[in-house]
Amino acid sequence: MPRRWVSMCCSTRLRTSLLFLWLVWALPLSAALPDLWPSKVEPGELKTRLAVPKNLPKELQPAVRFQKVFAAILNGEPLDDWRADLEALTKADPADPVAQGVSDVARVWQARVWMDDMDGVLKKYYQQHVAFPEKLDGLGNSLPETLRADPWGQPWVYSLRAPQGFARQTNQRYQLGPSRYPQLSTLAAALQNRRPPTASWKITAHDVAGTRSLQFTSATTSALIQPGGAVDGCVLLYIGSNWALLAAPDQLFSVPF
């Protein structure tokens, strides 16, 4: 083969390789982004993913900050290590779908933390009266002002329960939860029995009046929504090039389309 032809072949291959590398570098990170928000979460693996720097769109930063707190919670890290960061996430601009969605998910975990705090107050009351109060008002000043409403600013749903087999002893157990989720599991139960959200939709992208929207279709659902809209109890937060970020009640997760 003539030397000039060999040189041209090498040059072509080099240019092709460089072009390929440039395309890989220049392609949007949309294909990799969903790895930050898996529906089935492995705590250690999640923390490793979060340690990898990523050039994320600015609007996704609240979702990344939540995921770091979420990883700390699932890893069983001390409450004092992540409590302040969780509280900061509950304060959001309602006009920002991602920040607002993250805020609502963070409030679910904050509710669980506050439920644990209230459990301590209720148990002290029980030690003195051998019974739980009929209403939370019965706790008086022993209940801190910050715990008198749930994280959404609504009254707690509180009721007494009798132990199984002791129907008359109605003041020996209690049920507590925020108004939005009266049956919300405790922090310990949420960590022991994680139930990842199941997504069985067919998702199709649309352009509605110049705004990107997604059509979610299943055997029981047909909804065309934009970020901030809800489908089957989940809220659409962000639309990527071929994936979307959603919020279930207590976690974020991504789905391809």
GROMACS elastic network, one bead per residue, 0.5 to 0.9 nm:
[ bonds ]
;  ai    aj funct       b0    kb
    1     4     6  0.84202   500
    1     5     6  0.66818   500
    1     6     6  0.67170   500
    2     5     6  0.52690   500
    2     6     6  0.64069   500
    2     7     6  0.86915   500
    3     6     6  0.50783   500
    3     7     6  0.61250   500
    3     8     6  0.85977   500
    4     7     6  0.50260   500
    4     8     6  0.61656   500
    4     9     6  0.86472   500
    5     9     6  0.61412   500
    5    10     6  0.86175   500
    6     9     6  0.50684   500
    6    10     6  0.61965   500
    6    11     6  0.84862   500
    7    10     6  0.51705   500
    7    11     6  0.60342   500
    7    12     6  0.85020   500
    8    12     6  0.59959   500
    8    13     6  0.85267   500
    9    12     6  0.50589   500
    9    13     6  0.61329   500
    9    14     6  0.85209   500
   10    13     6  0.50805   500
   10    14     6  0.60512   500
   10    15     6  0.85441   500
   11    14     6  0.50461   500
   11    15     6  0.61365   500
   11    16     6  0.85142   500
   12    15     6  0.51169   500
   12    16     6  0.60553   500
   12    17     6  0.85206   500
   13    17     6  0.60139   500
   13    18     6  0.84658   500
   14    17     6  0.50583   500
   14    18     6  0.60596   500
   14    19     6  0.84095   500
   15    18     6  0.50649   500
   15    19     6  0.59546   500
   15    20     6  0.84637   500
   16    20     6  0.60521   500
   16    21     6  0.85996   500
   17    20     6  0.50189   500
   17    21     6  0.61737   500
   17    22     6  0.85014   500
   18    21     6  0.50790   500
   18    22     6  0.60427   500
   18    23     6  0.85279   500
   19    22     6  0.50200   500
   19    23     6  0.61021   500
   19    24     6  0.85966   500
   20    23     6  0.51040   500
   20    24     6  0.62005   500
   20    25     6  0.85866   500
   21    24     6  0.50807   500
   21    25     6  0.61023   500
   21    26     6  0.83928   500
   22    25     6  0.50434   500
   22    26     6  0.58114   500
   22    27     6  0.83391   500
   23    27     6  0.57384   500
   24    27     6  0.54063   500
   24    28     6  0.86221   500
   25    28     6  0.81346   500
   25    29     6  0.89775   500
   26    29     6  0.87099   500
   27    30     6  0.83890   500
   28    31     6  0.75318   500
   28    32     6  0.87898   500
   28   241     6  0.83457   500
   29    32     6  0.53819   500
   29    33     6  0.60542   500
   29    54     6  0.81798   500
   29    55     6  0.76918   500
   29    56     6  0.78095   500
   30    33     6  0.51463   500
   30    34     6  0.72858   500
   30   240     6  0.61085   500
   30   241     6  0.62472   500
   30   242     6  0.70243   500
   30   243     6  0.71361   500
   31    34     6  0.67818   500
   31    35     6  0.83279   500
   31   240     6  0.88727   500
   31   241     6  0.83291   500
   31   242     6  0.74114   500
   31   243     6  0.76612   500
   31   256     6  0.88963   500
   32    35     6  0.57798   500
   32    36     6  0.79370   500
   33    36     6  0.58150   500
   33    37     6  0.77173   500
   33    54     6  0.84365   500
   33    56     6  0.81037   500
   33   240     6  0.89203   500
   33   243     6  0.86807   500
   33   254     6  0.85841   500
   34    37     6  0.53304   500
   34    38     6  0.66202   500
   34   243     6  0.72630   500
   34   244     6  0.79995   500
   34   245     6  0.75952   500
   34   253     6  0.76170   500
   34   254     6  0.52636   500
   34   255     6  0.73089   500
   34   256     6  0.81571   500
   35    38     6  0.57775   500
   35    46     6  0.85033   500
   35    49     6  0.75446   500
   35   254     6  0.79875   500
   36    46     6  0.69862   500
   36    49     6  0.64667   500
   36    50     6  0.67876   500
   36    64     6  0.77153   500
   36    67     6  0.77063   500
   36   253     6  0.83469   500
   36   254     6  0.83542   500
   37    40     6  0.87062   500
   37    41     6  0.80487   500
   37    46     6  0.83237   500
   37    63     6  0.87868   500
   37    64     6  0.87179   500
   37    67     6  0.75359   500
   37   245     6  0.78313   500
   37   251     6  0.85965   500
   37   252     6  0.60046   500
   37   254     6  0.56063   500
   38    41     6  0.58641   500
   38    42     6  0.86715   500
   38    46     6  0.84042   500
   38   252     6  0.78406   500
   38   253     6  0.53078   500
   38   254     6  0.62270   500
   38   255     6  0.85744   500
   39   196     6  0.54866   500
   39   197     6  0.60840   500
   39   198     6  0.77082   500
   39   199     6  0.88993   500
   39   251     6  0.81092   500
   39   252     6  0.73673   500
   39   254     6  0.69008   500
   39   255     6  0.85370   500
   40   194     6  0.86725   500
   40   195     6  0.80859   500
   40   196     6  0.52859   500
   40   197     6  0.78333   500
   40   253     6  0.84788   500
   41    44     6  0.89077   500
   41    45     6  0.80151   500
   41    46     6  0.68278   500
   41    71     6  0.87702   500
   41    74     6  0.88192   500
   41   194     6  0.87335   500
   41   196     6  0.76460   500
   42    45     6  0.53962   500
   42    46     6  0.59324   500
   42    47     6  0.87107   500
   42    71     6  0.87571   500
   42    74     6  0.85568   500
   43    46     6  0.50883   500
   43    47     6  0.63192   500
   43    48     6  0.87964   500
   43    70     6  0.85672   500
   43    71     6  0.55959   500
   43    72     6  0.80365   500
   43    73     6  0.87950   500
   43    74     6  0.57836   500
   43    75     6  0.57850   500
   44    47     6  0.52810   500
   44    48     6  0.64580   500
   44    49     6  0.88806   500
   44    71     6  0.77140   500
   44    74     6  0.87853   500
   44    75     6  0.71020   500
   45    48     6  0.51291   500
   45    49     6  0.63643   500
   45    50     6  0.87740   500
   46    49     6  0.51430   500
   46    50     6  0.62958   500
   46    51     6  0.87785   500
   46    67     6  0.83691   500
   46    68     6  0.85461   500
   46    71     6  0.64825   500
   47    50     6  0.50991   500
   47    51     6  0.63537   500
   47    67     6  0.86880   500
   47    68     6  0.71538   500
   47    71     6  0.59476   500
   47    72     6  0.80638   500
   47    75     6  0.88911   500
   48    51     6  0.51990   500
   48    52     6  0.69808   500
   49    52     6  0.55433   500
   49    53     6  0.87115   500
   50    53     6  0.73843   500
   50    54     6  0.86880   500
   50    64     6  0.78549   500
   50    67     6  0.79395   500
   50    68     6  0.69399   500
   50    71     6  0.89201   500
   53    56     6  0.89182   500
   55    58     6  0.89106   500
   56    59     6  0.81840   500
   56    60     6  0.65247   500
   56    61     6  0.71350   500
   57    60     6  0.56415   500
   57    61     6  0.72417   500
   58    61     6  0.55743   500
   58    62     6  0.85674   500
   59    62     6  0.70980   500
   59    63     6  0.83298   500
   59    96     6  0.81319   500
   59    97     6  0.89498   500
   59    98     6  0.67831   500
   59    99     6  0.78866   500
   59   238     6  0.85993   500
   60    63     6  0.53268   500
   60    64     6  0.65152   500
   60    65     6  0.88999   500
   60    98     6  0.67611   500
   60    99     6  0.82554   500
   60   238     6  0.80118   500
   61    64     6  0.50769   500
   61    65     6  0.62212   500
   61    66     6  0.86375   500
   61    98     6  0.87631   500
   61    99     6  0.86070   500
   62    65     6  0.50578   500
   62    66     6  0.61756   500
   62    67     6  0.86043   500
   62    89     6  0.74201   500
   62    98     6  0.69602   500
   62    99     6  0.57151   500
   62   102     6  0.67510   500
   62   103     6  0.87974   500
   63    66     6  0.51361   500
   63    67     6  0.62050   500
   63    68     6  0.88142   500
   63    98     6  0.68519   500
   63    99     6  0.72807   500
   63   101     6  0.86721   500
   63   102     6  0.61539   500
   63   252     6  0.77407   500
   64    67     6  0.50022   500
   64    68     6  0.63840   500
   64    69     6  0.88486   500
   65    68     6  0.52630   500
   65    69     6  0.65937   500
   65    70     6  0.86775   500
   65    85     6  0.83286   500
   65    86     6  0.89839   500
   65    89     6  0.79468   500
   66    69     6  0.51405   500
   66    70     6  0.60026   500
   66    71     6  0.85781   500
   66    85     6  0.83454   500
   66    86     6  0.73362   500
   66    89     6  0.69570   500
   66   102     6  0.68035   500
   66   103     6  0.88184   500
   66   105     6  0.87217   500
   66   106     6  0.73181   500
   66   251     6  0.89811   500
   66   252     6  0.86888   500
   67    71     6  0.60318   500
   67    72     6  0.85545   500
   67   251     6  0.84332   500
   67   252     6  0.78546   500
   68    71     6  0.51624   500
   68    72     6  0.63798   500
   68    73     6  0.87675   500
   69    72     6  0.50578   500
   69    73     6  0.62381   500
   69    74     6  0.86936   500
   69    82     6  0.60783   500
   69    83     6  0.84829   500
   69    85     6  0.69594   500
   69    86     6  0.65197   500
   70    73     6  0.50854   500
   70    74     6  0.61841   500
   70    75     6  0.84928   500
   70    82     6  0.89461   500
   70    86     6  0.87312   500
   70   106     6  0.88746   500
   70   251     6  0.79420   500
   71    74     6  0.51689   500
   71    75     6  0.59879   500
   71    76     6  0.86546   500
   71    77     6  0.88384   500
   72    75     6  0.50861   500
   72    76     6  0.63831   500
   72    77     6  0.53902   500
   72    78     6  0.82588   500
   72    79     6  0.88872   500
   72    81     6  0.81766   500
   72    82     6  0.69391   500
   73    76     6  0.53205   500
   73    77     6  0.60297   500
   73    78     6  0.81483   500
   73    79     6  0.78016   500
   73    82     6  0.75852   500
   73   191     6  0.82106   500
   74    77     6  0.76850   500
   74   191     6  0.64064   500
   76    79     6  0.82442   500
   76   191     6  0.86038   500
   77    80     6  0.85255   500
   77    81     6  0.68964   500
   77    82     6  0.79041   500
   78    81     6  0.54623   500
   78    82     6  0.73749   500
   78    83     6  0.88489   500
   79    82     6  0.57288   500
   79    83     6  0.56772   500
   79   113     6  0.86362   500
   80    83     6  0.54303   500
   80    84     6  0.74183   500
   81    84     6  0.76492   500
   81    85     6  0.82628   500
   82    85     6  0.52896   500
   82    86     6  0.61561   500
   82    87     6  0.87154   500
   83    86     6  0.51389   500
   83    87     6  0.62630   500
   83    88     6  0.87287   500
   83   110     6  0.81601   500
   83   113     6  0.84419   500
   84    87     6  0.51032   500
   84    88     6  0.62362   500
   84    89     6  0.88138   500
   85    88     6  0.51051   500
   85    89     6  0.64829   500
   86    89     6  0.52434   500
   86    90     6  0.67884   500
   86   106     6  0.61898   500
   86   107     6  0.82030   500
   86   109     6  0.79782   500
   86   110     6  0.70493   500
   87    90     6  0.53195   500
   87    91     6  0.73411   500
   87   106     6  0.74985   500
   87   107     6  0.79169   500
   87   110     6  0.70142   500
   88    91     6  0.57543   500
   88    92     6  0.84950   500
   88   103     6  0.87867   500
   88   106     6  0.89925   500
   89    92     6  0.68442   500
   89    99     6  0.79502   500
   89   102     6  0.69228   500
   89   103     6  0.54969   500
   89   104     6  0.88681   500
   89   106     6  0.62297   500
   89   107     6  0.82749   500
   90    99     6  0.87423   500
   90   100     6  0.82813   500
   90   102     6  0.74427   500
   90   104     6  0.67762   500
   90   105     6  0.81709   500
   90   106     6  0.56417   500
   90   107     6  0.57853   500
   90   110     6  0.82837   500
   90   151     6  0.83489   500
   91    99     6  0.84470   500
   91   100     6  0.82972   500
   91   103     6  0.63008   500
   92    95     6  0.86006   500
   92    96     6  0.77506   500
   92    99     6  0.55098   500
   92   100     6  0.55913   500
   92   101     6  0.88625   500
   92   102     6  0.82216   500
   92   103     6  0.60592   500
   93    96     6  0.55830   500
   93    97     6  0.84164   500
   93    99     6  0.64712   500
   93   100     6  0.63349   500
   94    97     6  0.69893   500
   94    99     6  0.73701   500
   94   100     6  0.52867   500
   94   101     6  0.88137   500
   95    99     6  0.83873   500
   95   100     6  0.74396   500
   96    99     6  0.53954   500
   96   100     6  0.59094   500
   96   101     6  0.84151   500
   96   228     6  0.83725   500
   96   237     6  0.89074   500
   97   100     6  0.51514   500
   97   101     6  0.59131   500
   97   102     6  0.84439   500
   97   227     6  0.59477   500
   97   228     6  0.50377   500
   97   229     6  0.88077   500
   97   235     6  0.89668   500
   97   236     6  0.80012   500
   97   237     6  0.53924   500
   97   238     6  0.75119   500
   98   101     6  0.51734   500
   98   102     6  0.60736   500
   98   103     6  0.84598   500
   98   227     6  0.79701   500
   98   228     6  0.78910   500
   98   236     6  0.84453   500
   98   238     6  0.65746   500
   98   245     6  0.87152   500
   98   246     6  0.89373   500
   99   102     6  0.50920   500
   99   103     6  0.60018   500
   99   104     6  0.87567   500
   99   237     6  0.84190   500
  100   104     6  0.63723   500
  100   105     6  0.87898   500
  100   228     6  0.82855   500
  100   237     6  0.85099   500
  101   104     6  0.53014   500
  101   105     6  0.64331   500
  101   106     6  0.86295   500
  101   228     6  0.75945   500
  101   235     6  0.69924   500
  101   236     6  0.81876   500
  101   237     6  0.64099   500
  101   246     6  0.82712   500
  101   247     6  0.63270   500
  101   252     6  0.88240   500
  102   105     6  0.51752   500
  102   106     6  0.60033   500
  102   107     6  0.85302   500
  102   237     6  0.86101   500
  102   247     6  0.73940   500
  102   251     6  0.85737   500
  102   252     6  0.78639   500
  103   106     6  0.50629   500
  103   107     6  0.61235   500
  103   108     6  0.88351   500
  104   107     6  0.50483   500
  104   108     6  0.65880   500
  104   152     6  0.85472   500
  104   247     6  0.87289   500
  104   249     6  0.76942   500
  104   250     6  0.83305   500
  105   108     6  0.52643   500
  105   109     6  0.69024   500
  105   110     6  0.88095   500
  105   247     6  0.71118   500
  105   248     6  0.74602   500
  105   249     6  0.57597   500
  105   251     6  0.62229   500
  105   252     6  0.78468   500
  106   109     6  0.52965   500
  106   110     6  0.61311   500
  106   111     6  0.85796   500
  106   250     6  0.73369   500
  106   251     6  0.84469   500
  107   111     6  0.58989   500
  107   112     6  0.85572   500
  107   150     6  0.88489   500
  107   151     6  0.57415   500
  107   152     6  0.73225   500
  107   250     6  0.85938   500
  108   111     6  0.50839   500
  108   112     6  0.65509   500
  108   113     6  0.89088   500
  108   151     6  0.78404   500
  108   178     6  0.86047   500
  108   181     6  0.84368   500
  108   184     6  0.83163   500
  108   249     6  0.70687   500
  108   250     6  0.59939   500
  109   112     6  0.50519   500
  109   113     6  0.63774   500
  109   114     6  0.86843   500
  109   187     6  0.75326   500
  109   250     6  0.69184   500
  110   113     6  0.50045   500
  110   114     6  0.61304   500
  110   115     6  0.84444   500
  110   150     6  0.89129   500
  110   151     6  0.67807   500
  111   114     6  0.50550   500
  111   115     6  0.59669   500
  111   116     6  0.86247   500
  111   150     6  0.65169   500
  111   151     6  0.59661   500
  111   152     6  0.89498   500
  111   177     6  0.77473   500
  111   178     6  0.68208   500
  111   184     6  0.85815   500
  111   186     6  0.88245   500
  111   187     6  0.88751   500
  112   116     6  0.63571   500
  112   117     6  0.87229   500
  112   177     6  0.83604   500
  112   184     6  0.78018   500
  112   185     6  0.74468   500
  112   186     6  0.55168   500
  112   187     6  0.51400   500
  112   188     6  0.88257   500
  112   190     6  0.88143   500
  113   116     6  0.52023   500
  113   117     6  0.64197   500
  113   118     6  0.87816   500
  113   186     6  0.81798   500
  113   187     6  0.66246   500
  114   118     6  0.60844   500
  114   119     6  0.84119   500
  114   147     6  0.67430   500
  114   150     6  0.80181   500
  114   151     6  0.84394   500
  115   118     6  0.50216   500
  115   119     6  0.60212   500
  115   120     6  0.87651   500
  115   147     6  0.86638   500
  115   176     6  0.72644   500
  115   177     6  0.72882   500
  115   178     6  0.88140   500
  115   186     6  0.71312   500
  115   187     6  0.82168   500
  116   120     6  0.65717   500
  116   121     6  0.89820   500
  116   186     6  0.74257   500
  116   187     6  0.74314   500
  117   120     6  0.53930   500
  117   121     6  0.67898   500
  117   122     6  0.89357   500
  117   147     6  0.81897   500
  118   122     6  0.60758   500
  118   123     6  0.84999   500
  118   143     6  0.74723   500
  118   144     6  0.89449   500
  118   147     6  0.72755   500
  119   122     6  0.50187   500
  119   123     6  0.60313   500
  119   124     6  0.86218   500
  119   176     6  0.89973   500
  120   123     6  0.52160   500
  120   124     6  0.63794   500
  120   125     6  0.87895   500
  121   124     6  0.52758   500
  121   125     6  0.64439   500
  121   126     6  0.87650   500
  121   139     6  0.79558   500
  121   142     6  0.69257   500
  121   143     6  0.66313   500
  122   125     6  0.50505   500
  122   126     6  0.61899   500
  122   127     6  0.87463   500
  122   132     6  0.66862   500
  122   133     6  0.80077   500
  122   136     6  0.87741   500
  122   139     6  0.75906   500
  122   143     6  0.86965   500
  123   127     6  0.61928   500
  123   128     6  0.87899   500
  123   132     6  0.77809   500
  124   127     6  0.51248   500
  124   128     6  0.66591   500
  124   129     6  0.88842   500
  125   128     6  0.53470   500
  125   129     6  0.62295   500
  125   130     6  0.78775   500
  125   131     6  0.76209   500
  125   132     6  0.66944   500
  125   133     6  0.77267   500
  125   139     6  0.71621   500
  125   142     6  0.87198   500
  126   129     6  0.51167   500
  126   132     6  0.53226   500
  126   133     6  0.80362   500
  126   172     6  0.85216   500
  127   130     6  0.56030   500
  127   131     6  0.78191   500
  128   131     6  0.81391   500
  129   132     6  0.73938   500
  129   133     6  0.86504   500
  130   171     6  0.87290   500
  130   172     6  0.78303   500
  131   134     6  0.89454   500
  131   170     6  0.89125   500
  131   171     6  0.53413   500
  131   172     6  0.55200   500
  131   173     6  0.82087   500
  132   135     6  0.85385   500
  132   138     6  0.89905   500
  132   160     6  0.75319   500
  132   171     6  0.53929   500
  132   172     6  0.62013   500
  132   173     6  0.70563   500
  132   174     6  0.72238   500
  133   136     6  0.65393   500
  133   137     6  0.81093   500
  133   138     6  0.55788   500
  133   139     6  0.70317   500
  133   160     6  0.81193   500
  133   171     6  0.72427   500
  134   137     6  0.83801   500
  134   138     6  0.69714   500
  134   158     6  0.87469   500
  134   159     6  0.72992   500
  134   160     6  0.67480   500
  134   171     6  0.72987   500
  135   138     6  0.55792   500
  135   139     6  0.79217   500
  135   158     6  0.70612   500
  135   159     6  0.73516   500
  135   160     6  0.85254   500
  136   139     6  0.56399   500
  136   140     6  0.78843   500
  136   143     6  0.82938   500
  136   148     6  0.84066   500
  136   156     6  0.85891   500
  136   158     6  0.72183   500
  137   140     6  0.56861   500
  137   141     6  0.89103   500
  137   143     6  0.85612   500
  137   148     6  0.89748   500
  139   142     6  0.57139   500
  139   143     6  0.59020   500
  140   143     6  0.62112   500
  141   144     6  0.67409   500
  141   145     6  0.82259   500
  143   146     6  0.83418   500
  143   147     6  0.66845   500
  143   148     6  0.69760   500
  144   147     6  0.55134   500
  144   148     6  0.68180   500
  145   148     6  0.54133   500
  145   149     6  0.82446   500
  146   149     6  0.71589   500
  146   150     6  0.88257   500
  147   150     6  0.68217   500
  147   151     6  0.85581   500
  148   153     6  0.87464   500
  148   154     6  0.89144   500
  148   155     6  0.73445   500
  148   156     6  0.76889   500
  149   152     6  0.76058   500
  149   153     6  0.51982   500
  149   154     6  0.53474   500
  149   156     6  0.60366   500
  149   178     6  0.83151   500
  150   153     6  0.52434   500
  150   154     6  0.53643   500
  150   155     6  0.60251   500
  150   156     6  0.57015   500
  150   177     6  0.81929   500
  150   178     6  0.54535   500
  150   179     6  0.73735   500
  151   154     6  0.73691   500
  151   178     6  0.76535   500
  152   155     6  0.87712   500
  152   178     6  0.80759   500
  152   179     6  0.83156   500
  152   180     6  0.81659   500
  154   178     6  0.73745   500
  154   179     6  0.62316   500
  154   180     6  0.83764   500
  155   158     6  0.89167   500
  155   178     6  0.70842   500
  155   179     6  0.63090   500
  156   176     6  0.68883   500
  156   177     6  0.58845   500
  156   179     6  0.57169   500
  156   182     6  0.79749   500
  157   175     6  0.78027   500
  157   176     6  0.56541   500
  157   177     6  0.52965   500
  157   178     6  0.58672   500
  157   179     6  0.57414   500
  157   181     6  0.88482   500
  157   182     6  0.59054   500
  157   183     6  0.88899   500
  158   174     6  0.71375   500
  158   175     6  0.56335   500
  158   177     6  0.67676   500
  158   178     6  0.87523   500
  158   182     6  0.84106   500
  159   173     6  0.87082   500
  159   174     6  0.56908   500
  159   175     6  0.53174   500
  159   176     6  0.68029   500
  160   170     6  0.60000   500
  160   171     6  0.55518   500
  160   172     6  0.73685   500
  160   173     6  0.57763   500
  160   175     6  0.61809   500
  160   176     6  0.88926   500
  161   164     6  0.89768   500
  161   167     6  0.85862   500
  161   169     6  0.79966   500
  161   170     6  0.51057   500
  161   171     6  0.62755   500
  161   172     6  0.66191   500
  161   174     6  0.50205   500
  161   175     6  0.67684   500
  162   165     6  0.80487   500
  162   166     6  0.60939   500
  162   167     6  0.54466   500
  162   168     6  0.68242   500
  162   169     6  0.51688   500
  162   171     6  0.63360   500
  162   172     6  0.57890   500
  162   173     6  0.56364   500
  162   174     6  0.79537   500
  163   166     6  0.53860   500
  163   167     6  0.68820   500
  163   168     6  0.89017   500
  163   169     6  0.70135   500
  163   170     6  0.74667   500
  163   171     6  0.89032   500
  163   172     6  0.66315   500
  163   173     6  0.63585   500
  164   167     6  0.70238   500
  165   168     6  0.89763   500
  166   169     6  0.57125   500
  166   170     6  0.79898   500
  167   170     6  0.64713   500
  168   171     6  0.85997   500
  169   172     6  0.59350   500
  169   173     6  0.85025   500
  170   173     6  0.69540   500
  170   174     6  0.86068   500
  171   174     6  0.72611   500
  175   182     6  0.85547   500
  175   183     6  0.80158   500
  176   182     6  0.69058   500
  176   183     6  0.75024   500
  176   184     6  0.81101   500
  177   180     6  0.82283   500
  177   181     6  0.62977   500
  177   183     6  0.58566   500
  177   184     6  0.56613   500
  177   185     6  0.81107   500
  177   186     6  0.88155   500
  178   181     6  0.53337   500
  178   182     6  0.52206   500
  178   183     6  0.80591   500
  178   184     6  0.73357   500
  179   182     6  0.54389   500
  180   184     6  0.88802   500
  181   184     6  0.52704   500
  184   190     6  0.88502   500
  185   188     6  0.80832   500
  185   189     6  0.59071   500
  185   190     6  0.58699   500
  186   189     6  0.51934   500
  186   190     6  0.60337   500
  186   191     6  0.86626   500
  187   190     6  0.51650   500
  187   191     6  0.63740   500
  187   192     6  0.87799   500
  188   191     6  0.53123   500
  188   192     6  0.62900   500
  188   193     6  0.86797   500
  189   192     6  0.51048   500
  189   193     6  0.59365   500
  189   194     6  0.83140   500
  190   193     6  0.54489   500
  190   194     6  0.58972   500
  190   195     6  0.85708   500
  191   194     6  0.59365   500
  195   198     6  0.87859   500
  196   251     6  0.84678   500
  196   253     6  0.89586   500
  197   248     6  0.68279   500
  197   251     6  0.85253   500
  197   253     6  0.79441   500
  199   202     6  0.89695   500
  199   255     6  0.76651   500
  200   217     6  0.84669   500
  200   218     6  0.65559   500
  200   219     6  0.88899   500
  201   216     6  0.56771   500
  201   217     6  0.52036   500
  201   219     6  0.84372   500
  201   221     6  0.81363   500
  202   215     6  0.78612   500
  202   216     6  0.58428   500
  202   217     6  0.50862   500
  202   218     6  0.63195   500
  202   257     6  0.76263   500
  203   214     6  0.64418   500
  203   215     6  0.54776   500
  203   217     6  0.64404   500
  203   255     6  0.88194   500
  203   256     6  0.79863   500
  203   257     6  0.54419   500
  204   213     6  0.84898   500
  204   214     6  0.55833   500
  204   215     6  0.50259   500
  204   216     6  0.68503   500
  204   217     6  0.84051   500
  204   257     6  0.64730   500
  205   212     6  0.70914   500
  205   213     6  0.59256   500
  205   215     6  0.63038   500
  205   242     6  0.86384   500
  205   257     6  0.76921   500
  206   211     6  0.82281   500
  206   212     6  0.58625   500
  206   213     6  0.51047   500
  206   214     6  0.58477   500
  206   215     6  0.71955   500
  206   224     6  0.85562   500
  207   210     6  0.56810   500
  207   211     6  0.54375   500
  207   213     6  0.59497   500
  207   214     6  0.84891   500
  208   211     6  0.50937   500
  208   212     6  0.62169   500
  208   213     6  0.64774   500
  209   212     6  0.84134   500
  211   226     6  0.79548   500
  212   225     6  0.89747   500
  212   226     6  0.67874   500
  212   227     6  0.87705   500
  212   239     6  0.76350   500
  213   224     6  0.66077   500
  213   225     6  0.55468   500
  213   227     6  0.76405   500
  213   239     6  0.79344   500
  214   223     6  0.80437   500
  214   224     6  0.55480   500
  214   225     6  0.55727   500
  214   226     6  0.64540   500
  214   227     6  0.88624   500
  214   236     6  0.89563   500
  214   239     6  0.81250   500
  214   244     6  0.88392   500
  215   222     6  0.70427   500
  215   223     6  0.55926   500
  215   225     6  0.65393   500
  216   221     6  0.69910   500
  216   222     6  0.56080   500
  216   223     6  0.52093   500
  216   224     6  0.63126   500
  216   225     6  0.79697   500
  216   231     6  0.75346   500
  217   220     6  0.77374   500
  217   221     6  0.53064   500
  217   223     6  0.66233   500
  217   224     6  0.87179   500
  218   222     6  0.65242   500
  219   222     6  0.83264   500
  221   231     6  0.78930   500
  221   232     6  0.75295   500
  222   231     6  0.85927   500
  223   230     6  0.85609   500
  223   231     6  0.67322   500
  224   229     6  0.86713   500
  224   231     6  0.88543   500
  225   228     6  0.79201   500
  225   229     6  0.53172   500
  225   230     6  0.71765   500
  225   231     6  0.79813   500
  225   236     6  0.76706   500
  226   229     6  0.55841   500
  226   230     6  0.86674   500
  226   236     6  0.69302   500
  226   237     6  0.83084   500
  226   238     6  0.84477   500
  226   239     6  0.83798   500
  227   230     6  0.84513   500
  227   235     6  0.76454   500
  227   238     6  0.56897   500
  227   239     6  0.72664   500
  227   246     6  0.89404   500
  228   235     6  0.61697   500
  228   236     6  0.55528   500
  228   237     6  0.58104   500
  228   238     6  0.84145   500
  229   234     6  0.84989   500
  229   235     6  0.57011   500
  229   236     6  0.56674   500
  229   237     6  0.80010   500
  230   233     6  0.63164   500
  230   234     6  0.54219   500
  230   236     6  0.60851   500
  231   234     6  0.52691   500
  231   235     6  0.63197   500
  231   236     6  0.76746   500
  232   235     6  0.83930   500
  233   247     6  0.87815   500
  233   248     6  0.68601   500
  233   249     6  0.76161   500
  234   246     6  0.63792   500
  234   247     6  0.54505   500
  234   249     6  0.70893   500
  235   245     6  0.86581   500
  235   246     6  0.54093   500
  235   247     6  0.50916   500
  235   248     6  0.67786   500
  235   249     6  0.87842   500
  236   239     6  0.79287   500
  236   244     6  0.73643   500
  236   245     6  0.62922   500
  236   247     6  0.65938   500
  237   244     6  0.75386   500
  237   245     6  0.54913   500
  237   246     6  0.52845   500
  237   247     6  0.68940   500
  238   243     6  0.86397   500
  238   244     6  0.56266   500
  238   245     6  0.50711   500
  238   246     6  0.71274   500
  239   242     6  0.78105   500
  239   243     6  0.62978   500
  239   245     6  0.65365   500
  240   243     6  0.50237   500
  240   244     6  0.55736   500
  240   245     6  0.79238   500
  241   244     6  0.82045   500
  241   257     6  0.88622   500
  242   255     6  0.87816   500
  242   256     6  0.58937   500
  242   257     6  0.53786   500
  243   254     6  0.67847   500
  243   255     6  0.55449   500
  243   257     6  0.55031   500
  244   253     6  0.85034   500
  244   254     6  0.55233   500
  244   255     6  0.54452   500
  244   256     6  0.64122   500
  244   257     6  0.76829   500
  245   252     6  0.70815   500
  245   253     6  0.58933   500
  245   255     6  0.66524   500
  246   251     6  0.86748   500
  246   252     6  0.57721   500
  246   253     6  0.54679   500
  246   254     6  0.59834   500
  246   255     6  0.77964   500
  247   250     6  0.74824   500
  247   251     6  0.59544   500
  247   253     6  0.63101   500
  247   254     6  0.86094   500
  248   251     6  0.53557   500
  248   252     6  0.60104   500
  248   253     6  0.74289   500
  249   252     6  0.83633   500
